[in-house]
Amino acid sequence: MAVLSCFKAYDIRGKLGEELNEDIAYRIGRAFGEMLHLKTIVVGGDVRLTSKNLKQALAHGLRDTGTDVIDIGVSGTEEIYFATSYLGTYGGIEVTASHNPVDYNGMKLVREQSRPISGDTGLRDIQRLVEQNNFARSRVARGTYCHVEVLEAYVDRLMGYIDLANFRKPMTLVLNSGNGTAGHVVDVIERRFRQAGAPVDFITVHHQPDGNFPNGIPNPLLPECRQDTIDVVRHVGADIGIAFDGDFDRCFLFDEQGCFIESYYIVGLLAEVFLHKEPGANIIHDPRLIWNTVDIVRTAGGTPVMSKTGHAFIKERMRKENAVYGGEMSAHHYFRDFFYCDSGMIPWLLVVELMAVRGLSLSQLVEKRMKAYPVSGEINRKLRDAGAALSKIREQYEAVASDVDTTDGFSFAFNNWRFNIRRSNTEPVVRLNVEARGDISLMEEKTREILALMDNY
């Protein structure tokens, strides 16, 4: 029995051909349907050149278990989250590899009510059935297949987060879809602004979907993928730049000067927005960078709740705590009224509205927080011996730290600085994040210090 490496901690993702192909996609459909005894499931796919065929193979496998399949067409991951709950289906699957290289693809799976399926909640059972590939002939009628349009209803839900009457002064937005899947949603949102008479101009960049990704893989976390957004923001004098990853479950923001804003500060900004609307609410955050978020949440009268990194863990904790909002410094933002799921569209809508209401630029909204809690940004390293490196770092810092937390990897806090170091759940790298209290030089010094230790491994 061959072990399939495309099954990851949170989803399915692999290199085309050797790790993921149409036969494996068909078997995933069979396994998903047989394990969950599905009645109806919704499927969608991103713009990658292989997504349509993989989706069809997946649908064939589902239908062979008697499952009825609803196809919402080309879509982002959050459209599947929406459609699963909106249509009341028993689950949903998005065919996507998000920001991975062009020769990759994958799938993100949810069950009823858009609850995530991960390694701890059924994905390993699906993997076992797929690897065994011992499916019995189905004794039920083959499932049906149909197309359903949910785009307008989905955008209705997005627009419910803001009040277009708040947009009274002209604004210019630059939106970079990276030739990914976001463009069709941006078009509908732009039309809603125009119909409401809001004086907001949308300048689109790399807007047309193209699975060849002629302008590079849509992954704005990589500095080399940011320049086109920066250039257009500066050229047109825009108020904000917004760049999406491939399946647009994340958005990344640039201020009016074209400066990239670490998503950590956006988490704090949105936490404050929701606590203004719902005083005393719970706010979920991940353990990598915490001081700014905890400070804002407590000052605003809310309760900060730490969760292990990763969308499945955050969503589970969101439901447990009935949290109104949750955010990760990796630019995943979660919303109770969006089925406790992450969205890459809701955050920028809220930030743009906040700019309009307060009459402040994005740089003005975050500059004090950036000075109060400077950060290294996430630094990724491929190491020869990650285990030895982590052991050495723990040995060096644990005994002298004022606080040690092992929620996810190791977090060591000291009087004026802290850091988190962890193995990635999705890539073969070690991730480092360092922050300080109002001292950028200290943060930079400690970052160099830890990296020097890592370089020995």
MIRO-333877 format. One record per residue (C-alpha): residue in one letter; x, y, z. Coordinates in Angstrom, 2 decimals, always signed. Layout:
! residues N
  r        x        y        z
  a        X        Y        Z
...
***
This chain:
! residues 457
  r        x        y        z
  m    +0.00    +0.00    +0.00
  a    +1.62    +3.26    -1.15
  v    +1.73    +6.12    +1.37
  l    +0.41    +9.35    -0.18
  s    +2.50   +12.38    +0.71
  c    -0.14   +14.82    -0.52
  f    -2.05   +14.49    +2.76
  k    -0.84   +17.30    +5.01
  a    -1.78   +18.47    +8.51
  y    -4.67   +20.67    +7.41
  d    -5.42   +19.80    +3.81
  i    -4.33   +17.90    +0.69
  r    -1.52   +19.38    -1.36
  g    +1.07   +17.84    -3.63
  k    +3.11   +17.91    -6.80
  l    +1.11   +17.07    -9.88
  g    +1.60   +13.61   -11.31
  e    +3.71   +11.95    -8.67
  e    +1.80   +13.13    -5.59
  l    -1.63   +14.16    -6.90
  n    -3.45   +13.16   -10.07
  e    -6.97   +12.44   -11.33
  d    -6.93    +8.84   -10.08
  i    -6.06   +10.00    -6.56
  a    -8.71   +12.73    -6.81
  y   -11.32   +10.11    -7.75
  r   -10.30    +7.98    -4.77
  i   -10.51   +10.99    -2.46
  g   -14.09   +11.49    -3.62
  r   -14.90    +7.83    -2.98
  a   -13.30    +7.91    +0.46
  f   -14.95   +11.19    +1.45
  g   -18.37    +9.96    +0.42
  e   -18.06    +6.53    +2.01
  m   -16.60    +7.71    +5.30
  l   -19.07   +10.52    +5.90
  h   -22.11    +8.91    +4.23
  l   -22.72   +12.15    +2.40
  k   -26.01   +13.09    +0.79
  t   -24.98   +16.35    -0.90
  i   -21.61   +18.05    -1.22
  v   -20.51   +21.29    -2.87
  v   -17.30   +21.50    -4.91
  g   -15.34   +24.31    -6.49
  g   -11.89   +25.00    -7.86
  d    -9.33   +27.73    -8.36
  v    -7.86   +28.87   -11.69
  r    -4.98   +26.40   -11.88
  l    -4.85   +24.59   -15.20
  t    -5.47   +21.20   -13.58
  s    -8.20   +22.24   -11.15
  k   -11.15   +21.59   -13.44
  n   -10.10   +18.03   -14.31
  l    -9.21   +17.20   -10.72
  k   -12.56   +18.56    -9.62
  q   -14.39   +16.42   -12.17
  a   -12.52   +13.30   -11.06
  l   -13.34   +14.15    -7.46
  a   -17.01   +14.59    -8.38
  h   -17.08   +11.21   -10.15
  g   -15.74    +9.54    -7.01
  l   -18.34   +11.26    -4.84
  r   -21.19   +10.38    -7.20
  d   -20.12    +6.73    -7.23
  t   -20.94    +6.65    -3.49
  g   -24.43    +8.00    -4.13
  t   -23.50   +11.56    -3.18
  d   -25.18   +14.42    -5.04
  v   -22.63   +17.01    -6.18
  i   -23.23   +20.76    -6.49
  d   -20.53   +22.55    -8.50
  i   -20.17   +26.31    -7.92
  g   -17.53   +26.65   -10.64
  v   -14.35   +28.72   -10.42
  s   -14.20   +29.88    -6.83
  g   -12.01   +30.79    -3.91
  t   -11.81   +28.68    -0.78
  e   -14.07   +30.96    +1.23
  e   -16.77   +30.65    -1.43
  i   -16.84   +26.92    -0.61
  y   -17.09   +27.76    +3.10
  f   -20.01   +30.04    +2.30
  a   -21.75   +27.66    -0.09
  t   -21.51   +24.69    +2.28
  s   -23.45   +26.51    +4.99
  y   -25.64   +28.63    +2.73
  l   -26.83   +25.64    +0.69
  g   -27.01   +23.39    +3.76
  t   -24.85   +20.65    +2.25
  y   -23.12   +17.88    +4.17
  g   -19.66   +19.07    +3.18
  g   -17.53   +20.96    +0.69
  i   -14.25   +20.59    -1.17
  e   -12.22   +23.31    -2.84
  v    -9.60   +22.20    -5.37
  t    -6.70   +24.58    -4.83
  a    -3.01   +24.80    -4.07
  s    -3.32   +28.43    -2.98
  h    +0.17   +29.97    -3.16
  n    +2.14   +26.82    -3.99
  p    +4.22   +26.55    -7.21
  v    +2.47   +26.17   -10.55
  d    +3.11   +22.41   -10.72
  y    +1.16   +21.77    -7.50
  n    -2.50   +21.38    -6.67
  g    -4.54   +20.25    -3.70
  m    -7.84   +20.26    -1.83
  k    -9.36   +21.85    +1.26
  l   -12.19   +19.90    +2.87
  v   -15.03   +20.83    +5.22
  r   -17.99   +18.97    +6.64
  e   -21.46   +20.34    +7.46
  q   -21.64   +23.92    +8.78
  s   -18.26   +24.55    +7.14
  r   -16.38   +22.74    +9.91
  p   -12.80   +21.96    +8.84
  i   -11.57   +18.45    +8.19
  s    -7.93   +18.15    +9.21
  g    -5.53   +15.49   +10.38
  d    -7.21   +15.42   +13.79
  t   -10.79   +15.44   +12.51
  g   -11.04   +12.84    +9.75
  l    -8.40   +13.61    +7.13
  r    -6.21   +10.69    +8.25
  d    -9.20    +8.32    +7.94
  i    -9.79    +9.56    +4.40
  q    -6.10    +9.08    +3.65
  r    -6.22    +5.49    +4.90
  l    -9.16    +4.64    +2.62
  v    -7.52    +6.34    -0.38
  e    -4.26    +4.45    +0.18
  q    -6.05    +1.12    +0.56
  n    -7.99    +1.77    -2.67
  n   -10.32    -1.12    -1.92
  f   -13.71    +0.37    -2.67
  a   -16.69    -1.95    -2.96
  r   -19.17    -1.67    -5.80
  s   -21.79    +0.84    -4.69
  r   -25.28    -0.53    -4.09
  v   -26.96    +2.87    -4.19
  a   -28.04    +4.95    -7.15
  r   -25.30    +7.15    -8.58
  g   -25.40   +10.69    -7.26
  t   -26.58   +13.65    -9.32
  y   -24.51   +16.58   -10.56
  c   -25.56   +20.19   -11.10
  h   -24.18   +23.73   -11.24
  v   -25.41   +26.37    -8.78
  e   -24.54   +30.08    -8.71
  v   -23.89   +31.53    -5.23
  l   -21.70   +34.54    -6.06
  e   -24.27   +37.28    -5.43
  a   -25.46   +35.71    -2.17
  y   -21.84   +35.34    -1.04
  v   -21.11   +39.00    -1.77
  d   -24.29   +39.92    +0.12
  r   -22.71   +38.30    +3.17
  l   -19.43   +40.17    +2.64
  m   -21.11   +43.54    +2.25
  g   -23.06   +42.97    +5.45
  y   -19.84   +43.69    +7.34
  i   -19.70   +47.33    +6.25
  d   -22.03   +50.28    +5.65
  l   -21.49   +51.86    +2.25
  a   -23.00   +55.10    +3.59
  n   -19.73   +55.58    +5.49
  f   -17.88   +56.15    +2.22
  r   -18.50   +59.85    +1.61
  k   -15.05   +61.04    +0.50
  p   -13.13   +59.84    -2.58
  m   -10.78   +56.90    -2.10
  t    -8.59   +54.94    -4.48
  l    -7.93   +51.25    -3.94
  v    -5.37   +49.10    -5.75
  l    -6.36   +45.43    -5.81
  n    -3.92   +42.81    -7.09
  s    -5.48   +39.40    -7.73
  g    -2.17   +37.94    -8.91
  n    -3.95   +36.27   -11.87
  g    -5.59   +34.06    -9.25
  t    -9.22   +33.55    -8.33
  a   -10.12   +36.84    -6.60
  g   -10.97   +38.91    -9.67
  h   -14.59   +37.86   -10.15
  v   -15.41   +38.72    -6.54
  v   -13.65   +42.09    -6.74
  d   -15.77   +42.90    -9.81
  v   -19.04   +42.31    -7.93
  i   -17.86   +44.27    -4.89
  e   -16.86   +47.17    -7.14
  r   -20.31   +47.13    -8.70
  r   -21.93   +47.27    -5.25
  f   -19.85   +50.36    -4.35
  r   -20.77   +51.99    -7.65
  q   -24.50   +51.23    -7.26
  a   -24.44   +52.82    -3.79
  g   -22.82   +55.95    -5.16
  a   -19.71   +55.49    -2.99
  p   -16.85   +57.59    -4.46
  v   -14.33   +54.76    -4.40
  d   -12.14   +53.95    -7.40
  f   -10.95   +50.37    -7.91
  i    -7.62   +50.02    -9.74
  t    -7.04   +46.36   -10.59
  v    -3.67   +44.67   -11.17
  h    -3.10   +41.21   -12.71
  h    -6.85   +40.92   -12.61
  q    -7.51   +38.29   -15.25
  p    -7.44   +34.70   -14.00
  d    -4.60   +32.75   -15.59
  g    -3.40   +29.41   -14.27
  n    -0.04   +29.95   -15.97
  f    +0.57   +32.77   -13.45
  p    +2.50   +34.91   -15.95
  n    +3.34   +37.48   -13.27
  g    +4.49   +34.96   -10.68
  i    +2.76   +32.78    -8.12
  p    +0.25   +34.87    -6.13
  n    +1.96   +34.80    -2.75
  p    +2.38   +38.33    -1.31
  l    +4.20   +36.96    +1.71
  l    +7.23   +36.75    -0.61
  p    +8.87   +40.18    -0.99
  e    +9.46   +39.55    -4.69
  c    +5.69   +39.21    -5.18
  r    +4.89   +42.63    -3.74
  q    +6.59   +45.04    -6.09
  d    +3.83   +45.33    -8.69
  t    +1.32   +46.33    -6.00
  i    +3.79   +48.81    -4.51
  d    +4.52   +50.38    -7.90
  v    +0.87   +50.91    -8.79
  v    -0.02   +52.32    -5.34
  r    +2.73   +54.89    -5.70
  h    +2.03   +55.63    -9.36
  v    -1.68   +56.39    -8.93
  g    -1.42   +57.85    -5.41
  a    -3.77   +55.23    -3.98
  d    -5.02   +55.21    -0.42
  i    -4.32   +51.50    +0.05
  g    -3.01   +48.46    -1.78
  i    -4.61   +45.03    -1.40
  a    -2.98   +41.85    -2.71
  f    -4.47   +38.36    -2.59
  d    -3.02   +34.89    -2.59
  g    -4.20   +32.32    -5.16
  d    -7.45   +31.22    -3.51
  f    -7.88   +34.62    -1.77
  d    -8.43   +33.28    +1.73
  r    -5.72   +35.80    +2.66
  c    -5.24   +39.45    +1.76
  f    -2.16   +41.56    +2.37
  l    -2.25   +45.33    +2.81
  f    +0.02   +48.19    +1.72
  d    -0.29   +51.73    +3.00
  e    -0.56   +54.90    +0.90
  q    +3.22   +55.01    +0.53
  g    +3.34   +51.46    -0.79
  c    +4.78   +50.06    +2.45
  f    +3.84   +46.46    +3.23
  i    +2.01   +46.22    +6.56
  e    +2.69   +43.09    +8.58
  s    -0.61   +41.26    +9.12
  y    +0.13   +41.09   +12.84
  y    -0.85   +44.75   +13.12
  i    -4.01   +44.19   +11.10
  v    -5.07   +41.55   +13.65
  g    -4.90   +44.18   +16.38
  l    -6.72   +46.70   +14.23
  l    -9.61   +44.34   +13.48
  a    -9.79   +43.12   +17.08
  e   -10.38   +46.71   +18.14
  v   -13.09   +47.13   +15.49
  f   -15.03   +44.11   +16.72
  l   -14.63   +45.00   +20.39
  h   -16.10   +48.43   +19.64
  k   -19.14   +46.64   +18.21
  e   -19.26   +43.91   +20.89
  p   -17.60   +44.99   +24.16
  g   -16.15   +42.19   +26.26
  a   -15.98   +39.69   +23.38
  n   -13.40   +36.93   +23.08
  i   -10.66   +37.39   +20.46
  i    -8.57   +34.43   +19.27
  h    -4.91   +34.85   +18.33
  d    -2.01   +32.56   +17.50
  p    +1.17   +32.28   +19.64
  r    +3.78   +33.51   +17.18
  l    +3.44   +37.24   +17.92
  i    +1.14   +38.26   +20.75
  w    +2.05   +41.39   +22.70
  n    +0.40   +43.95   +20.43
  t    -2.81   +41.92   +20.10
  v    -3.08   +41.17   +23.83
  d    -2.46   +44.83   +24.69
  i    -5.14   +46.09   +22.29
  v    -7.72   +43.48   +23.28
  r    -7.31   +44.03   +27.02
  t    -7.31   +47.81   +26.66
  a   -10.54   +47.58   +24.66
  g   -12.14   +45.42   +27.35
  g   -12.01   +42.12   +25.51
  t   -10.51   +38.75   +26.39
  p    -7.51   +37.51   +24.36
  v    -7.48   +33.73   +23.88
  m    -4.41   +31.96   +22.51
  s    -4.83   +29.05   +20.10
  k    -2.42   +26.74   +18.35
  t    -1.45   +27.97   +14.87
  g    -3.46   +26.67   +11.93
  h    -6.93   +27.20   +10.54
  a    -8.40   +23.97   +11.93
  f    -7.23   +24.79   +15.47
  i    -8.31   +28.43   +15.27
  k   -11.79   +27.53   +13.99
  e   -12.27   +24.93   +16.70
  r   -11.26   +27.43   +19.38
  m   -13.46   +30.12   +17.80
  r   -16.50   +27.88   +18.20
  k   -15.55   +26.79   +21.71
  e   -15.13   +30.38   +22.91
  n   -17.88   +31.84   +20.68
  a   -15.25   +34.37   +19.65
  v   -16.40   +37.22   +17.44
  y   -13.06   +37.40   +15.62
  g    -9.76   +35.56   +15.39
  g    -6.55   +36.44   +13.59
  e    -3.19   +34.93   +12.73
  m    -0.11   +36.95   +11.85
  s    +0.03   +34.91    +8.62
  a    -2.99   +36.96    +7.36
  h    -5.73   +34.45    +8.11
  h    -8.66   +36.30    +9.65
  y   -11.67   +34.43   +11.09
  f   -15.19   +35.71   +11.69
  r   -17.96   +34.26   +13.83
  d   -20.65   +35.50   +11.44
  f   -18.84   +33.91    +8.51
  f   -19.33   +30.42    +9.92
  y   -16.23   +30.85   +12.12
  c   -14.20   +30.63    +8.90
  d   -11.39   +32.69    +7.43
  s   -11.93   +35.23    +4.69
  g    -9.57   +37.29    +2.57
  m   -12.30   +39.70    +1.49
  i   -13.82   +40.79    +4.79
  p   -10.56   +42.18    +6.31
  w    -9.81   +44.75    +3.62
  l   -13.44   +45.87    +3.49
  l   -13.33   +46.52    +7.25
  v    -9.98   +48.32    +7.10
  v   -11.08   +50.55    +4.21
  e   -14.28   +51.41    +6.08
  l   -12.26   +52.21    +9.22
  m   -10.06   +54.57    +7.19
  a   -13.18   +56.28    +5.82
  v   -14.88   +56.62    +9.21
  r   -11.84   +57.88   +11.10
  g   -10.47   +59.97    +8.26
  l    -7.04   +58.42    +8.76
  s    -4.61   +56.73    +6.40
  l    -3.58   +53.13    +6.95
  s    -0.12   +54.23    +8.04
  q    -1.69   +56.50   +10.65
  l    -3.87   +53.65   +11.91
  v    -0.92   +51.37   +12.59
  e    +2.15   +53.57   +13.09
  k    +1.92   +53.80   +16.90
  r    +1.45   +50.05   +17.23
  m    +4.38   +49.32   +14.92
  k    +6.62   +51.54   +17.04
  a    +5.31   +50.05   +20.29
  y    +5.88   +46.45   +19.18
  p    +8.42   +46.13   +16.36
  v    +8.67   +42.65   +14.81
  s   +11.09   +40.69   +12.68
  g    +8.46   +39.38   +10.29
  e    +8.33   +35.63    +9.87
  i   +11.74   +34.21    +8.93
  n   +11.84   +30.72    +7.37
  r   +14.90   +28.50    +7.34
  k   +15.47   +25.07    +5.81
  l   +17.82   +23.30    +8.21
  r   +19.82   +20.10    +7.93
  d   +18.80   +19.06   +11.45
  a   +15.80   +21.03   +12.67
  g   +15.42   +18.90   +15.79
  a   +18.95   +19.58   +16.94
  a   +18.58   +23.29   +16.22
  l   +15.38   +23.55   +18.27
  s   +16.97   +21.63   +21.14
  k   +19.97   +23.96   +21.15
  i   +17.79   +27.07   +21.13
  r   +15.63   +25.70   +23.94
  e   +18.73   +24.87   +25.97
  q   +20.08   +28.39   +25.51
  y   +16.94   +30.39   +26.35
  e   +14.59   +28.32   +28.50
  a   +16.38   +28.69   +31.82
  v   +16.62   +32.50   +31.60
  a   +13.18   +33.21   +30.13
  s   +10.54   +34.84   +32.31
  d    +7.84   +32.85   +30.55
  v    +7.89   +29.68   +28.45
  d    +4.93   +28.58   +26.35
  t    +4.66   +25.41   +24.25
  t    +1.23   +25.99   +22.69
  d    +2.90   +25.77   +19.29
  g    +6.64   +25.23   +19.07
  f    +8.51   +27.19   +21.75
  s    +7.78   +30.75   +22.86
  f   +10.25   +32.40   +25.21
  a    +9.45   +35.78   +26.77
  f   +11.85   +38.14   +28.51
  n   +11.43   +41.59   +29.99
  n   +11.46   +43.56   +26.73
  w   +11.46   +40.95   +23.98
  r   +10.09   +37.53   +23.09
  f   +10.26   +35.02   +20.26
  n    +8.47   +31.98   +18.92
  i   +10.15   +29.22   +16.94
  r    +8.32   +26.28   +15.43
  r    +8.38   +23.73   +12.67
  s    +5.97   +24.46    +9.85
  n    +2.94   +22.19    +9.55
  t    +2.84   +22.64    +5.77
  e    +6.45   +23.09    +4.59
  p    +9.88   +21.59    +5.51
  v   +11.06   +24.74    +7.28
  v   +11.54   +26.20   +10.75
  r    +9.74   +29.51   +11.33
  l   +11.04   +32.28   +13.60
  n    +9.20   +35.38   +14.86
  v   +10.75   +37.97   +17.18
  e    +9.12   +41.01   +18.79
  a   +10.16   +43.66   +21.30
  r    +8.64   +46.40   +23.41
  g    +9.39   +49.69   +21.69
  d   +12.98   +48.83   +20.80
  i   +13.63   +47.95   +17.18
  s   +17.38   +47.68   +17.74
  l   +16.86   +45.07   +20.46
  m   +14.51   +43.12   +18.21
  e   +17.03   +43.15   +15.37
  e   +19.90   +42.18   +17.68
  k   +18.02   +39.20   +19.11
  t   +16.88   +38.11   +15.66
  r   +20.50   +38.00   +14.47
  e   +21.48   +36.13   +17.63
  i   +18.93   +33.35   +17.11
  l   +19.61   +33.08   +13.38
  a   +23.31   +32.65   +14.14
  l   +22.44   +29.63   +16.28
  m   +20.26   +28.20   +13.53
  d   +23.00   +28.63   +10.93
  n   +25.01   +25.91   +12.68
  y   +22.38   +23.34   +11.72
***
